[in-house]
């Protein structure tokens, strides 16, 4: 198993992450740390980890990617992977002790599997809670719930390369985009339903991306890029999948509108209305969606949840 970890200004968090990786009860293990032009001493910490954890069955490689963006760093690491199976992880999260061994046992038990998916915990600084998961090989639940995020799957290296790796044009929801492309290419996925394989720490930078217009613009770019990806792939249900992505665009507009209301930010409000109007006017939007989308916008902008189940039922 190879694990690719991009690192950007994570000098304080990386030791915790690496300790959890080294504690894995599976060997042999190769870890590729990709420093993404950090401005703190993260690169030095990477080299220290390499020196501190010298083992015969554990290889820690440190490389640099000067092009900004976690996706560029992950693709740099992907180029160096030689193993049949691999996974990505983030430099500020924590891997549970049996994560890699559970993935490898699953691949051994299901030799036709291209992807092993799993559940994760979130930690918000106060509480730890289980992330939502839908155990399905279909792309529709992933479009709505994002069930193949960075820390919750392992896959055949060749499959990740076949779908083109990570999109580098934006820095938000890029794992959602990759997960969808993986499921569009292969539905040979097996799920580890419990226990969770990792704890993802929600920190200030993560939360800021969800409340600032630059972060929202990255999410919007991911949505529009994903529409093009589905169109190019030519899936048999591509029009339905693209309509579900438009639904996600409406939900994004609703979340931005709610944040604009909280911050009394007119720029956010205008951006929300722009992307909502674009979804309403898209050539794929049906009369049913013309009725459904305004209800979703109002409902979600005031904190309503659960419309995804209805969306899967009525959007065809």
Secondary structure, 3 states (H helix, E strand, C coil): CEEEEEECCCHHHHHHHHHHHHCCCCCCEEEEEEECCCCCCHHHHHHHHHHHCCECCEEEEEEECCCCCHHHHHHHHHHHCCCCEEEEEECCCEECCCHHHHHHHHHHHCCCCCEEEECCEEECCCCEEECCCCCCCCHHHHHHHCCCCHHHEEEEHHHHHHCCCCCCCCCCCHHHHHHHHHHHHCCCEEEECCCCCEEEECCHHHHHHCCCHHHHHHHHHHHHHHHHHHHHHCCCCHHHHHHHHHHHHHHHHHHHHHHHHHHCCHHHHHHHHHHHHHHHHCCCCCHHHHHHHHHHHHHHHCCCCCHHHHHHHHCC
